[in-house]
Amino acid sequence: MWGAIGIDGIVGIHVFQGNLNAPRFKAILKDSLIPQVNDRYGKGTWSLAQDNDPKHRASIAQNFLKTQKVLLKIFF
C-alpha cells in the first residue's frame, strides 16, 4: 500500500501487489497521486515532500515529476 497525506488529511491510497520499485512508483504518481492532488488543490499549487529513498531519486520518477512540473521537497 502507498499513500499520501495532505494538509487537510489523506489525499490518496494506492494498493498494489509486489514490491514498490521506481517504475511502479512512477505509475502510482501518474495514475493516482497527481490526478487526485491536482483535483483537490489545483495544478501547480502544491509540492511533494518525500524522503531520500532510491525509488524516489530514480531518474524515471524524477524525470516524470519534472514533466508534471511538481515542486519537490526531499527530506534526508
C-alpha positions in Angstrom: 0.0 0.0 0.0 1.2 3.5 -0.8 -0.5 6.6 0.5 -0.2 10.4 0.7 -1.3 12.9 3.3 -2.1 16.5 2.6 -2.6 19.4 4.9 -6.3 18.5 5.3 -5.9 14.7 5.6 -5.5 11.7 3.4 -5.1 12.5 -0.2 -4.9 9.1 -1.7 -4.2 5.5 -1.1 -3.0 3.1 -3.7 -2.9 -0.7 -3.1 -0.6 -2.9 -5.2 0.9 -6.3 -5.1 4.6 -7.0 -5.1 7.5 -4.7 -4.1 7.5 -1.0 -4.7 10.1 -0.1 -7.3 10.8 3.0 -9.4 8.6 2.1 -12.4 5.7 1.2 -10.1 6.3 4.4 -8.1 6.1 6.4 -11.3 2.8 4.6 -12.2 1.3 5.5 -8.8 2.3 9.1 -9.3 0.8 9.2 -12.8 -2.3 7.2 -12.3 -3.2 8.0 -8.7 -1.4 10.8 -6.8 -1.1 13.6 -9.3 -4.6 13.5 -10.6 -6.1 13.3 -7.1 -3.9 16.2 -5.8 -4.5 18.3 -8.8 -8.2 17.9 -8.4 -8.1 18.7 -4.8 -5.6 21.6 -4.6 -5.2 22.7 -8.3 -2.4 22.0 -10.7 0.8 23.7 -9.9 -0.3 24.8 -6.4 1.2 22.0 -4.3 4.6 20.4 -3.6 5.6 16.8 -3.0 7.7 16.0 0.1 9.4 12.7 0.2 12.4 11.0 1.7 15.7 10.1 0.0 14.6 6.6 -0.9 16.3 5.2 -4.0 13.0 4.8 -5.9 12.1 8.4 -5.1 15.5 9.5 -6.5 15.4 7.2 -9.5 15.6 9.0 -12.9 12.3 7.5 -14.1 10.5 9.1 -11.2 12.4 12.4 -11.1 12.1 12.9 -14.9 8.3 12.3 -14.7 7.9 14.7 -11.8 9.7 17.4 -13.8 7.4 16.9 -16.8 4.5 17.3 -14.5 6.1 20.5 -13.0 5.8 19.1 -9.5 7.7 21.1 -6.9 9.7 18.6 -5.0 11.0 18.7 -1.4 13.3 16.0 -0.3 14.0 15.2 3.4 17.1 13.1 4.2 
